[in-house]
């Protein structure tokens, strides 16, 4: 309790004293309270916690956080504070470490989930520090949880066609086509209204996270199926997708997920989920050569790192690129054979030929004694390799 009392005094003096004076105050308080015992009433220990959480959430709402995020923040913070059973101002780094460890052990949560909780706690205590409620955030010394990277699956062309062929009605067919061609979030899909669709330009404006709007595009097949679906509708609901039965309410996220899961079970396609369409589009766009910045804008990502996580590199394309590299270099050898090489570079050129033919060389020794790492060369495209060899050996 002495430590808590000292912390309260320090927090009260934050706006008055500078860092050097605060340090001296700490020494004086430690000495003054060395032989004093202090007790507090249990019902006062956690007083003010709810008010601080409410203030933090109000600040996040002003920043534009969605209701869904606000609910997640509140439940995460409330569960943590309730488990620790301390006043927020008195929570230490060890308290939070123990909480995260116990949570993972008892709930069996993944490292991703634990790190999400850590990030929310970090945001909360950083806000408390900025607002001078505490001297220093106890989360500062809790580092990001290391999460192993897993290659998440995407839909194959065959799986997409199977799902389209197996749709019972035009609504589900239009829904799958729209998800597959735009890569929009399922939450964005269910918010769409009929008048949001621009059939002439095959585009629509969706409202994403933080109420941010962006333009997405769909293909001709999606246009045809959407028009057929809307033409068959007998309701006057403005929503783009509605339930199949009266009263034809707006389709919800859970309705889309249930429909797709059932389709996956019937076709024996694993892990059919609306978000998988989004990852599939991102991967296809990258593989087709779309600049990553454009993919980021298409998906509505604020951070480029998020886009890179979505876009899984197609291993077949990596293999083909590697083959093209070797073909380009072999063609160069045929075009510029030994007769075009200066005699004093014959030994170096022989090394290059052996590397291209598959010998296990780690590097090339060039004339001035420098080492050309083959790991670096492997990252370059065929034309760049040819240009390099022309400079070194011609």
N, C-alpha and C positions, 0 to 999 in steps of 0.2 A: 504493500500500500504506500510505502514511502516513495517508491519509484513513480507510482501514479500521481502522487501529490506534487512531486518535483516536476513531472511532465506538465501538469496543469498550470503550475506557476510559470514555466518556460513559455507555454503557449500564450498565456495572458500578457507576457512581456515581449512577444515577437515584434509587434509594431513599434516598440519603443527603443529597444536595444539593437546594436549591430552585432555581427558574428563574434567579434572579439569579446564584447561585453557579455554576450550570451554564454560564451565559454567560461568566463570568470564567474558568472552567476551560478552556473552549474557546480563549479568547485565549491563555492560558498554554501550552496544548499546541501550538497553531499556532506560537508563538514558539520553544518548546523543540525542536521537531522540524524546524525550518526547513532545517537543513543535514544532515539524517540520511537515509540511504537504508536502506530496510527491504525484505527479500525474504521470501517464504513458500514453503512446499512446496505444489506444485499439488494433491497429493492431500488437503491439509488445507483448501483454499479452500472446498470445498462440503460440508465435514463438518458434520453436524448438521441439514442441510436436511430429510432424511426424518423426523427426530424431531420437528421443528417442525410439519411437515405433519400427522403422526400426532396430535400434541397438539391441533392445531386441529380436526381431524375428530372427535376424541373429544369436544371441547366442543360441536360441532355435533350430534353424536349425542345428547348429554344434552339438548339443546334440542328434540329431537324430529324431526330431519331423517330423511327416508326413506332406504332403502338406495340407491335410484336417484339421489337428490340427492347422497349421499355419494360414490358412484362418479363422478358428474360433477365434483364438487369436486376429488376426488383426481386424476383424469386431467387436468383443466384446470391445476391448480397444478403438477403434476409436469412437464407439457409445457413450461410457461412457465419454471420454474426450470432445467430441463435445457437449454433453448435459451439462456438468459441466461448460464449457466455461472459463477455467483457464489454466494458464501455469502449466504443470505437477508438477513442483517443488513447486508450491504454493497450491496444493490440500491438504485439511485437512480431518481428519476422519469424521467430520460432513458432508462435501461435499459428500463423498462416501456413508455414511449412507443414506442421503437424496436421492441420486441417486438410490440406491438399493430399497428403499421404494417406490419412485415414479414409478420405473420400474415395480415393482410387482403390484402396484395399477392400473396403466394405461394399462398394457399389459395383466393382468390376468395370469402372469406366475406362475408356480408352485414353491414350495420351493426348489425343486431339481434344477430347472433352475437358480433361484436366487443364490443358493449356488455355482453353477458352475461359475457364473459370479464373485462371491466373490473370488473364488479360483484363477481365472485368474488374477484379480486385485492384489491379494496377491502375486502371483508369479512375476508379473511385478514390483510392488513397492519394493519387497524384492531384486530383481535384481538391481533396481536403488540405493538402499541403499548399496548393496555390491560393486557396481561400484562407490560409492561416489558421485552420482548425487544428492542425498538427504541425510539429516541427519538421519531421522528415517522414516520407512514406516508408512503411516497413516492407513494401514489396520490391523496393529498389534492388535488394540483394537476392531476390528470387528470380533466377534467369528463366528464359524461355525453355519450355519442355521440348526436348529433342524428339521429333517424330520421324519415324522411318518413312521414306517415300515409297508409295505403292502405285503401280500402273493401273489406273482405273479403266474398266472396260468401256468400249463404245459399241454402238450397234453396227453390225456388218450390213452391206447392201442387201444381202439375202434376208436378214432378219427384218429390215424395214419393209421389204416387199411382202414378206410373210404376214406381217401385222396389217398391212394395207389390205391384202387379199382376204384376211380373216375377219375384217370389221363387219359387224352385223348391220350397221346402218350408215347413212351418209354423214351423220353428225360425227361419229367416231373417226371416220375416214378424214374428214376435214380437220378435225382436231389434231390427229397424228401428223397430217401434212403441214399444218401451221407450225407445230412444235419443231418438226424436222427441218423446215426450210428457213425459219427465222431464228431459232436458238433462243427464243424468249423464255423467261422464267415462268413456271406454272402459275405463280401469283400474279404475274403480268397478264397471262392468258385469260384468267377468270375475271379480270377487271375490264376487259375489252367490251365495248358496245358496238352495235351494228354500224353506227355512223363514224366509228374510228377507222373503218376500212376504206382505203382508197383503191378501188379495183382497177381504175384506169392506169395508175402508176405502179400497181401491185406493191403497195406499202401500207404501213399503219404506224401510228404513234402510240407507244406503250409507256406506262408510268412505272418506273422501277423503284429501287430502294431510295429512301429519302425523298420520295415524290419527284424524282428526276425523270424527265421525259426524253425519249430518243426515238429515232425513226428506224424501223426494221423493214425488211423486204421479204416477199415470198415469191414462189415460182408460179408458172402458168397452171400447173396441175392443182396447186393449192387454190388458186383463183377459181377454177372451174368447180371444184368440190365445195368451196365455200358458197358460191352462188347457187349451186343446186340445193345445198342445205338450207339456206335462207329462203329460197323459193318454196320449199316444202313446209316451212314453219307455218303454224296456224295461230300462234300467239302474238301478242303485241308487246312482249317484254323487250326492252331496248338492249338487253344483254346479248352478246354475240353467241355464247353457248348457254343453253338452258337444259334442264332435266327433260327426260323423254316422256314423262307423265305429267298430267295436270297436278298442280297449277303452273307448271313450267317455270319454276324458279331458276334464278341464275345458278349455273353450275359452280360448285365450290371446289377448292383444292383437293379435299378428301375424295370427292366424286371422281375427279380425273385420275387420281392415284389408284383408287379401287378398280376402276375400269381397265386401266393399263395392266395392273397386276393380274387380273383375271385373264386378260388376253395373253400375257406371258405364260401363265400356267397351262392354258389350253394349247399353246404352240410349243411348250417346253423350251422357251427362251428365258435364260436366267436373268434375274435382276432387271425386270422391265420397270422403269421409273421415268417420270417426265423429265427429270433433270439430266438423264442420260442422253436425251436428244440434244440438249445444249452442249454437252461435252463432245458429242459426235460431230456436230456442226463446226465447233472450234477446231477439232483435229483435222477435219476435212479441209477447212479453209487454210490452215497452215500448210498442209500437204500440197495444196494446189498453188501455193506461192503467195497467198494474200499477206501483205505486211502485218506484222503483229500489232502495230498501232491501230490499224483498221479493224482487226479482229476485236481488240479491246473496246473500241467504240461500238461495234456491232453488238457485243454482249453487254455493254453498259457497265464495264468494270472501272472503278476509280483507280485501282492500282494495276500496273502492268504485270506485277508478280502473280496476281490472281489469274490473269489470262494465261500465263505460262503454265500454271498448275492445271488449268482446264485442258490445254492443248497437249495431248499426248502424242509424242512422235511415233509415227508409223514405222515399225521395225523393217517392214518390207521396203519402204522408201529409203531407209538408211542403207540397206543392202544394195539396192539398185544404184544409189549415188556412189557407193564405193566401187561398184563395177564400172560405172561410167568414168570414174576417175582413172582407173587402171587402163580402160580402153583409150582414153584421151592421151595418156602418156605413151601407150604402145604405138598409137598412130604417129605420135611425134617422133618416135624412134625410127619408124618406117620412112617418114618424110625427111628426117635429118639424120641420116646414118653416120657411120664412123668416118665416111669420106668428107663430111662437113665439119668434123671436129678438129680442132688444132691438135697437133701431135703431142704437145706437152700436157694436154688434158685427157689423154687416152685412158690413163689409169682411173681418173675420177669418173669419166663417162662409163667405164666398165662397171664401176660401183653402182651407178644409177640404173644401168640395165639389169644388174643382178637384183637390185631392190624391187624394180618393177616386176621381175620374173618371180618374186616371192621369197627371196633369201631374207633371213632374219637379221637385217641391219637396223641398228638403232639410230644411226646418224651418218652423214656424209662429211668427209674431211675435204674442205675446199682449199683453193690455192694459198690463200693468205693465212691458213691455219685455223680458221673459224670452223665451228661445228654447226651443221645445219640439222636441227632436230627433226626426225621423221614424224614425231608426234605433232609438231607444228605444221609440217607439210600436209599431214593427213587432214587438217582442218580446212585446207584450201580447195578451191574448185579446180577442175582440169585446166582451163585457160590460164589460171594463175600459176599453176605448176609449170606449164609450158613456158610462160614468160620468164619464170625464175631460172629454168634450165638454159634458156637462150642466153641469159645474162652470164651465167656461171661457166658455161661450157662451149659457147660459140665464139 
